[in-house]
Every structure is written in C-alpha cells, then in structure tokens.
Amino acid sequence: MKALYLDENPSEALQYCDERMRVPGAIDGFRKMIDKTKQERGSLKSLAASSYVMQQGSAIQLLYVGTYEKGVLYHRLTV
C-alpha cells in the first residue's frame, strides 16, 4: 500500500504482488490507477488500516481507508 499509494511507485508495488499479477502492462495499469485517482480525488491525505477479515485457508483481507482531498476511498488487500 505504501509503495503504490504513498510513494506512487508502481514498480516497487508490483514486487509485493502475487506472480499472477506480474504480467506485461501491470506497471502501466498501476500508473493509470494512480493518475486517475489523483485526477478524481486529489492527493492522498491519509491511509489507515481499518479492519481485517479472515478468509478460508490462510488468507487475510486487510481493509484500508484512504482520505483524499475530494473524498474517501476504500482499499482491500489480500495477504
């Protein structure tokens, strides 16, 4: 989350992703997502973990709240 949303470094963020995400164009996709979010919501003011959900098996979904200049976005990360 830090690499993608705070540092705005798609290359670094991709290193933390599952291998299935490491496909041609993934970095460009991350960059487009960052740019579109900034265009629609402004800059990120804060990003905080809000809760987690245990999944079947050993996975956990971490839920984050991102507060932007123009609103709030919710982010979900599965680990």
Biotite code that builds the C-alpha atoms (Angstrom):
import biotite.structure as struc

atoms = struc.array([
    struc.Atom([0.000, 0.000, 0.000], chain_id="A", res_id=1, res_name="MET", atom_name="CA", element="C"),
    struc.Atom([2.813, 2.375, 0.847], chain_id="A", res_id=2, res_name="LYS", atom_name="CA", element="C"),
    struc.Atom([4.683, 1.746, -2.404], chain_id="A", res_id=3, res_name="ALA", atom_name="CA", element="C"),
    struc.Atom([1.581, 2.230, -4.524], chain_id="A", res_id=4, res_name="LEU", atom_name="CA", element="C"),
    struc.Atom([-0.388, 4.989, -2.807], chain_id="A", res_id=5, res_name="TYR", atom_name="CA", element="C"),
    struc.Atom([2.135, 6.956, -0.751], chain_id="A", res_id=6, res_name="LEU", atom_name="CA", element="C"),
    struc.Atom([5.341, 6.578, -2.786], chain_id="A", res_id=7, res_name="ASP", atom_name="CA", element="C"),
    struc.Atom([3.455, 6.259, -6.103], chain_id="A", res_id=8, res_name="GLU", atom_name="CA", element="C"),
    struc.Atom([5.999, 3.680, -7.251], chain_id="A", res_id=9, res_name="ASN", atom_name="CA", element="C"),
    struc.Atom([4.217, 1.027, -9.363], chain_id="A", res_id=10, res_name="PRO", atom_name="CA", element="C"),
    struc.Atom([7.436, -0.924, -9.999], chain_id="A", res_id=11, res_name="SER", atom_name="CA", element="C"),
    struc.Atom([8.063, -1.387, -6.298], chain_id="A", res_id=12, res_name="GLU", atom_name="CA", element="C"),
    struc.Atom([4.406, -2.180, -5.597], chain_id="A", res_id=13, res_name="ALA", atom_name="CA", element="C"),
    struc.Atom([4.457, -4.925, -8.219], chain_id="A", res_id=14, res_name="LEU", atom_name="CA", element="C"),
    struc.Atom([7.329, -6.642, -6.388], chain_id="A", res_id=15, res_name="GLN", atom_name="CA", element="C"),
    struc.Atom([4.942, -7.318, -3.490], chain_id="A", res_id=16, res_name="TYR", atom_name="CA", element="C"),
    struc.Atom([2.211, -8.758, -5.722], chain_id="A", res_id=17, res_name="CYS", atom_name="CA", element="C"),
    struc.Atom([1.500, -12.385, -6.447], chain_id="A", res_id=18, res_name="ASP", atom_name="CA", element="C"),
    struc.Atom([3.273, -13.687, -9.543], chain_id="A", res_id=19, res_name="GLU", atom_name="CA", element="C"),
    struc.Atom([-0.074, -13.830, -11.380], chain_id="A", res_id=20, res_name="ARG", atom_name="CA", element="C"),
    struc.Atom([-0.140, -10.021, -11.253], chain_id="A", res_id=21, res_name="MET", atom_name="CA", element="C"),
    struc.Atom([3.324, -9.696, -12.808], chain_id="A", res_id=22, res_name="ARG", atom_name="CA", element="C"),
    struc.Atom([2.220, -9.552, -16.420], chain_id="A", res_id=23, res_name="VAL", atom_name="CA", element="C"),
    struc.Atom([3.195, -7.181, -19.221], chain_id="A", res_id=24, res_name="PRO", atom_name="CA", element="C"),
    struc.Atom([1.354, -3.916, -18.736], chain_id="A", res_id=25, res_name="GLY", atom_name="CA", element="C"),
    struc.Atom([0.823, -4.292, -14.967], chain_id="A", res_id=26, res_name="ALA", atom_name="CA", element="C"),
    struc.Atom([3.061, -1.332, -14.158], chain_id="A", res_id=27, res_name="ILE", atom_name="CA", element="C"),
    struc.Atom([1.216, 0.810, -16.718], chain_id="A", res_id=28, res_name="ASP", atom_name="CA", element="C"),
    struc.Atom([-2.083, -0.313, -15.180], chain_id="A", res_id=29, res_name="GLY", atom_name="CA", element="C"),
    struc.Atom([-0.923, 0.717, -11.716], chain_id="A", res_id=30, res_name="PHE", atom_name="CA", element="C"),
    struc.Atom([0.282, 4.078, -13.069], chain_id="A", res_id=31, res_name="ARG", atom_name="CA", element="C"),
    struc.Atom([-3.100, 4.703, -14.740], chain_id="A", res_id=32, res_name="LYS", atom_name="CA", element="C"),
    struc.Atom([-4.894, 3.820, -11.493], chain_id="A", res_id=33, res_name="MET", atom_name="CA", element="C"),
    struc.Atom([-2.708, 6.265, -9.532], chain_id="A", res_id=34, res_name="ILE", atom_name="CA", element="C"),
    struc.Atom([-3.216, 9.036, -12.094], chain_id="A", res_id=35, res_name="ASP", atom_name="CA", element="C"),
    struc.Atom([-6.991, 8.531, -12.319], chain_id="A", res_id=36, res_name="LYS", atom_name="CA", element="C"),
    struc.Atom([-7.356, 8.502, -8.538], chain_id="A", res_id=37, res_name="THR", atom_name="CA", element="C"),
    struc.Atom([-5.364, 11.739, -8.238], chain_id="A", res_id=38, res_name="LYS", atom_name="CA", element="C"),
    struc.Atom([-7.409, 13.327, -11.029], chain_id="A", res_id=39, res_name="GLN", atom_name="CA", element="C"),
    struc.Atom([-10.766, 12.367, -9.490], chain_id="A", res_id=40, res_name="GLU", atom_name="CA", element="C"),
    struc.Atom([-9.990, 12.562, -5.742], chain_id="A", res_id=41, res_name="ARG", atom_name="CA", element="C"),
    struc.Atom([-6.937, 14.816, -5.442], chain_id="A", res_id=42, res_name="GLY", atom_name="CA", element="C"),
    struc.Atom([-3.900, 13.948, -3.388], chain_id="A", res_id=43, res_name="SER", atom_name="CA", element="C"),
    struc.Atom([-3.866, 11.360, -0.626], chain_id="A", res_id=44, res_name="LEU", atom_name="CA", element="C"),
    struc.Atom([-4.066, 12.879, 2.849], chain_id="A", res_id=45, res_name="LYS", atom_name="CA", element="C"),
    struc.Atom([-4.022, 9.704, 4.944], chain_id="A", res_id=46, res_name="SER", atom_name="CA", element="C"),
    struc.Atom([-4.141, 5.933, 4.567], chain_id="A", res_id=47, res_name="LEU", atom_name="CA", element="C"),
    struc.Atom([-5.032, 3.813, 7.579], chain_id="A", res_id=48, res_name="ALA", atom_name="CA", element="C"),
    struc.Atom([-5.872, 0.178, 8.202], chain_id="A", res_id=49, res_name="ALA", atom_name="CA", element="C"),
    struc.Atom([-9.451, -0.055, 9.400], chain_id="A", res_id=50, res_name="SER", atom_name="CA", element="C"),
    struc.Atom([-10.108, -3.779, 9.867], chain_id="A", res_id=51, res_name="SER", atom_name="CA", element="C"),
    struc.Atom([-9.356, -7.267, 8.633], chain_id="A", res_id=52, res_name="TYR", atom_name="CA", element="C"),
    struc.Atom([-11.348, -10.310, 7.576], chain_id="A", res_id=53, res_name="VAL", atom_name="CA", element="C"),
    struc.Atom([-10.078, -13.875, 7.927], chain_id="A", res_id=54, res_name="MET", atom_name="CA", element="C"),
    struc.Atom([-10.568, -15.894, 4.757], chain_id="A", res_id=55, res_name="GLN", atom_name="CA", element="C"),
    struc.Atom([-10.880, -19.625, 4.322], chain_id="A", res_id=56, res_name="GLN", atom_name="CA", element="C"),
    struc.Atom([-7.402, -21.154, 4.474], chain_id="A", res_id=57, res_name="GLY", atom_name="CA", element="C"),
    struc.Atom([-4.537, -18.894, 5.437], chain_id="A", res_id=58, res_name="SER", atom_name="CA", element="C"),
    struc.Atom([-5.558, -15.669, 3.632], chain_id="A", res_id=59, res_name="ALA", atom_name="CA", element="C"),
    struc.Atom([-6.493, -12.419, 5.346], chain_id="A", res_id=60, res_name="ILE", atom_name="CA", element="C"),
    struc.Atom([-8.142, -9.398, 3.747], chain_id="A", res_id=61, res_name="GLN", atom_name="CA", element="C"),
    struc.Atom([-6.851, -6.110, 5.130], chain_id="A", res_id=62, res_name="LEU", atom_name="CA", element="C"),
    struc.Atom([-9.188, -3.159, 4.704], chain_id="A", res_id=63, res_name="LEU", atom_name="CA", element="C"),
    struc.Atom([-7.775, 0.364, 4.414], chain_id="A", res_id=64, res_name="TYR", atom_name="CA", element="C"),
    struc.Atom([-9.423, 3.781, 4.300], chain_id="A", res_id=65, res_name="VAL", atom_name="CA", element="C"),
    struc.Atom([-7.771, 6.398, 2.118], chain_id="A", res_id=66, res_name="GLY", atom_name="CA", element="C"),
    struc.Atom([-8.731, 10.013, 2.796], chain_id="A", res_id=67, res_name="THR", atom_name="CA", element="C"),
    struc.Atom([-8.192, 12.263, -0.205], chain_id="A", res_id=68, res_name="TYR", atom_name="CA", element="C"),
    struc.Atom([-8.712, 15.978, -0.858], chain_id="A", res_id=69, res_name="GLU", atom_name="CA", element="C"),
    struc.Atom([-12.056, 15.203, -2.502], chain_id="A", res_id=70, res_name="LYS", atom_name="CA", element="C"),
    struc.Atom([-13.412, 12.218, -0.634], chain_id="A", res_id=71, res_name="GLY", atom_name="CA", element="C"),
    struc.Atom([-12.706, 8.794, 0.758], chain_id="A", res_id=72, res_name="VAL", atom_name="CA", element="C"),
    struc.Atom([-11.761, 5.560, -0.996], chain_id="A", res_id=73, res_name="LEU", atom_name="CA", element="C"),
    struc.Atom([-11.715, 2.074, 0.475], chain_id="A", res_id=74, res_name="TYR", atom_name="CA", element="C"),
    struc.Atom([-8.921, -0.344, -0.401], chain_id="A", res_id=75, res_name="HIS", atom_name="CA", element="C"),
    struc.Atom([-8.798, -4.097, 0.126], chain_id="A", res_id=76, res_name="ARG", atom_name="CA", element="C"),
    struc.Atom([-5.557, -6.079, 0.211], chain_id="A", res_id=77, res_name="LEU", atom_name="CA", element="C"),
    struc.Atom([-5.439, -9.863, 0.402], chain_id="A", res_id=78, res_name="THR", atom_name="CA", element="C"),
    struc.Atom([-2.397, -11.451, 2.040], chain_id="A", res_id=79, res_name="VAL", atom_name="CA", element="C"),
])
